[in-house]
Amino acid sequence: MLCMPDVTHSVTYTSQRLHSRIHIMHRRTVLKSAAAASVALATQSLPNKAAAGQFTGKIKKAIKLHMATGNESVLEKFRMIRDIGFDGVEPRVKLGKENEALVRSYAQASEATGLPIHGVVHSSNPDLVGAIDQAKMLGASSVLHVVRYDRKISYLQNYEETKQIIRQAVGHAEKQGVMILCENVWASYLIEPMGMARFIDSFDSPMVGIYFDVGNVVRWGWPQHWLEVIGRRAKKLDIKEYDLTVAMNEGMREGFRKPLGEGSIEWAKVRAELAKIDYHGWATAEVKGGDRKRLVEIAEQMDRVLDLV
């Protein structure tokens, strides 16, 4: 006699298994949804500094070394500047044997802290070769040079003589891989962008460019208009504020007194022009320095006006 299977028992067993699998799949879906919600909530809870600004990773912020005041050692100042969040520092050139120990202390502090010396400030000293060599020794990529204006001689003579000072150092700059960057200053010379662009182009060298000071031009024009003209000739930036109302009422130099972002400079327009030239490089504050608290304020102001966070 053939033994027939219990169909009722089989159907019931299959139904139970199917119900169990559906329950497990539903439970997994719920857990995945909960996990996704937790991740989303955690992401929303992250601090604002995690969000990238327009120039995060493109602009590196620095200060002039002399802005760190106080009696701390060079090493301590480098460490403080790094810990505050600056990416680099720019000291003044110190030539001569009497300054060799000080310059070595810059190099040692940079190596010990990992804070790079991105450039050196040389003003209008004609010894560009010596400044280039010091920049090279410190690992810096540029010498900030101010083109002098000698009012005792004719404009054309001054023009040719200042070009000659730079021209004699161009070959050495190319050999050492250190840029000569001319800053726009209040010397009543090279104070408009077309003239500055022509001056730089006359050297026909990638190692001669512009150290563009955003605040210095406001007395005669607007930084966004300068950037439109000089474009990628701007290799590095000096960052300061300027307020025309204060200048007109309290004195021209008083215009620099306002904090970054609170003066006449239209920073959004400056950023727009920097974006057009795809600016990647250093921006160095050149404002009144002070102690750690003051340097923290400067770092925060730079973050805002340059959209670094």
Residue pairs with C-beta under 8 A, 6 or more apart in sequence:
48 309
49 309
51 309
52 309
53 303
53 306
53 307
53 308
53 309
54 271
54 275
54 307
55 271
55 274
55 279
55 306
55 307
55 308
56 307
56 308
56 309
58 279
58 280
59 237
59 274
59 279
59 280
59 281
59 282
59 283
59 306
59 308
60 87
60 88
60 118
60 281
60 282
60 283
61 85
61 86
61 87
61 88
61 282
61 283
61 284
61 285
61 299
61 302
61 303
61 306
61 308
62 86
62 87
62 88
62 89
62 90
62 118
62 282
62 283
62 284
62 285
63 81
63 86
63 89
63 90
63 284
63 285
63 289
63 295
63 298
64 89
64 90
64 91
64 92
64 121
64 284
64 285
64 286
64 289
65 77
65 89
65 90
65 91
65 92
65 106
66 91
66 92
66 289
67 285
67 286
67 287
67 288
67 289
67 290
67 295
67 298
68 77
68 80
68 81
68 289
68 295
69 289
69 290
69 291
70 77
70 291
72 80
73 105
74 102
74 105
74 106
74 109
75 105
75 108
75 109
75 112
75 113
77 109
78 89
78 109
78 110
78 112
78 113
78 115
79 109
79 113
79 115
80 292
80 295
81 89
81 115
81 295
82 113
82 114
82 115
84 292
84 295
84 296
84 299
85 299
86 115
86 295
86 299
87 116
87 282
88 115
88 116
88 117
88 118
88 282
88 284
89 110
89 115
89 116
89 117
89 118
90 117
90 118
90 119
90 120
90 121
90 140
90 144
90 284
91 106
91 117
91 120
91 121
91 138
92 120
92 121
92 122
92 123
93 120
93 121
93 122
93 125
93 130
93 131
93 134
93 135
93 143
94 102
94 103
94 134
95 125
95 127
95 130
95 131
95 134
103 134
103 137
103 138
106 117
106 138
107 117
107 137
107 138
107 139
109 115
110 116
110 117
110 138
110 139
116 139
117 138
117 139
117 140
118 140
118 141
118 142
118 236
118 282
118 284
119 135
119 140
119 141
119 142
119 143
119 144
119 181
119 236
119 282
119 284
120 131
120 134
120 135
120 138
120 140
120 142
120 143
120 144
121 144
122 128
122 131
122 143
122 144
122 145
122 146
123 144
123 145
123 146
124 145
124 146
124 147
124 148
125 131
126 165
128 143
128 145
128 165
128 166
128 168
128 169
128 172
128 173
128 180
129 168
129 169
129 172
131 143
131 145
132 143
132 169
132 172
132 173
132 176
132 178
132 180
133 176
135 141
135 142
135 143
135 176
135 178
136 176
136 177
136 178
140 178
141 177
141 178
141 179
142 178
142 179
142 180
142 181
142 211
142 235
142 236
143 173
143 178
143 179
143 180
143 181
144 181
144 183
144 211
144 236
145 166
145 180
145 181
145 182
145 183
145 211
146 182
146 183
146 185
146 187
147 162
147 166
147 182
147 187
147 189
147 190
147 199
148 158
148 162
148 187
148 189
149 158
149 187
149 188
149 189
150 158
150 161
153 161
158 189
163 199
163 202
163 203
166 180
166 182
166 203
166 208
167 203
169 180
170 180
170 203
170 205
170 207
170 208
173 179
173 180
173 205
173 207
173 208
174 205
174 207
177 207
178 207
179 207
179 208
179 209
179 235
180 207
180 208
180 209
181 208
181 209
181 210
181 211
181 235
181 236
182 190
182 196
182 199
182 200
182 208
182 209
182 210
182 211
183 210
183 211
183 212
183 213
183 216
183 238
184 190
184 191
184 196
184 210
184 212
184 213
184 216
184 217
184 226
185 213
185 216
186 216
186 219
190 196
190 199
191 217
191 220
192 220
192 221
193 221
193 225
193 226
193 228
193 229
193 230
194 229
196 210
196 226
196 230
196 233
197 229
197 230
197 233
200 208
200 209
200 210
200 230
200 233
201 233
209 233
209 234
209 235
210 230
210 233
210 234
210 235
211 235
211 236
211 237
211 238
212 223
212 226
212 227
212 230
212 234
212 236
212 237
212 238
213 237
213 238
213 240
213 286
214 223
214 237
214 238
214 239
214 240
214 265
214 270
215 223
215 238
215 239
215 240
215 241
215 242
215 256
215 265
215 286
216 238
216 240
216 242
217 223
217 226
218 242
218 244
218 255
218 263
218 264
218 265
219 242
219 247
219 252
219 255
222 266
222 269
223 265
223 270
223 273
224 266
224 269
224 270
224 272
224 273
227 234
227 270
227 273
227 274
227 276
227 277
228 273
228 276
231 277
232 277
234 277
234 279
235 281
236 281
236 282
236 283
236 284
237 279
237 281
237 282
237 283
237 284
238 283
238 284
238 285
238 286
239 260
239 283
239 284
239 285
239 286
239 287
239 302
239 305
239 306
240 256
240 260
240 285
240 286
240 287
241 256
241 258
241 259
241 260
241 261
241 262
241 263
241 265
241 287
242 255
242 256
242 258
242 263
242 264
242 265
243 255
243 257
243 258
243 262
243 263
243 264
244 255
244 263
244 264
245 264
246 254
246 255
246 257
246 258
246 263
247 253
247 254
247 255
255 263
255 264
256 287
259 297
259 301
260 285
260 287
260 298
260 301
260 302
260 304
260 305
261 267
261 301
261 304
261 305
265 305
267 305
267 306
270 305
271 306
271 307
283 302
283 306
285 298
285 302
287 298
288 294
289 295
289 298
302 308
303 309
